[in-house]
Amino acid sequence: MASSYTGTFRCVILSAKQLIFEGEVNSVFISGDRGEYELLAYHYPLIGIVAGDVVLDWDKRLVVKGGVVRFFANECTIMIEEKQVASE
């Protein structure tokens, strides 16, 4: 059964080189070290490993090699290691 709850939270995604994303989102979906997670507004505090891509609002996919996620006080901060794209 789909929920009608539409709360948002602040999400910041950083790499060692740059700010990748900053803004309000409805959900963040990550593959972590202990399974898959969908983070919604007011999720319980969480610190974990990102082991795959990050999807924002089931729409925007960020291809990552790995990283660390922290969700606290209705803010999600993700520090990622970007995948290297082969140059031609």
C-alpha positions in Angstrom: 0.0 0.0 0.0 1.5 3.3 -1.0 1.8 6.0 1.6 0.4 9.5 1.0 3.1 11.1 3.2 5.1 13.6 1.2 7.6 15.1 3.7 10.9 16.3 2.4 14.4 16.5 3.8 17.7 18.2 3.0 20.2 16.1 1.1 23.9 17.0 0.4 26.1 14.8 -1.7 29.8 15.5 -1.9 32.8 14.0 -3.5 36.4 14.7 -2.5 36.5 17.2 -5.4 33.1 18.9 -5.5 29.6 19.5 -4.2 27.5 17.1 -6.4 24.0 17.9 -5.1 22.3 20.0 -2.5 18.6 20.4 -2.1 15.2 19.1 -0.8 14.2 15.6 -1.7 11.3 13.2 -0.9 13.5 10.1 -0.9 17.0 8.7 -1.3 17.5 5.1 -2.3 20.9 3.6 -1.6 22.5 0.1 -1.7 24.4 -0.2 1.5 26.7 -2.7 3.3 23.7 -4.4 4.9 21.2 -4.2 2.1 19.1 -1.7 0.3 17.7 1.4 2.0 15.1 4.0 1.1 15.5 7.1 3.3 12.4 9.2 3.8 11.9 12.4 5.9 12.5 11.9 9.6 14.2 8.6 9.1 15.9 7.3 12.3 19.5 8.4 12.7 21.8 6.3 10.5 25.4 6.0 9.6 26.3 3.4 6.9 28.3 2.5 3.9 27.1 3.2 0.3 28.0 0.2 -1.8 26.3 1.2 -5.1 24.4 3.9 -6.9 22.4 6.6 -5.2 18.9 7.4 -6.5 17.1 10.7 -5.6 13.3 10.8 -5.7 13.3 7.7 -7.8 14.3 9.9 -10.7 17.9 11.0 -10.6 20.7 8.3 -10.5 24.2 9.1 -9.4 26.7 6.4 -10.4 29.1 5.9 -7.5 31.9 3.5 -6.6 31.1 3.7 -2.8 30.8 6.1 0.0 29.4 6.9 3.5 25.9 8.1 4.4 24.8 9.9 7.5 21.1 10.7 8.2 20.6 12.9 11.3 18.1 15.7 12.2 16.2 15.3 8.9 19.4 15.9 6.8 21.1 13.3 4.7 24.8 13.8 4.0 26.5 11.4 1.6 30.2 11.5 0.9 30.9 9.5 -2.3 33.7 8.1 -4.4 32.8 8.7 -8.0 33.3 5.9 -10.6 35.9 6.7 -13.2 34.6 7.1 -16.7 36.9 5.6 -19.3 38.1 8.2 -21.9 38.3 7.4 -25.5 
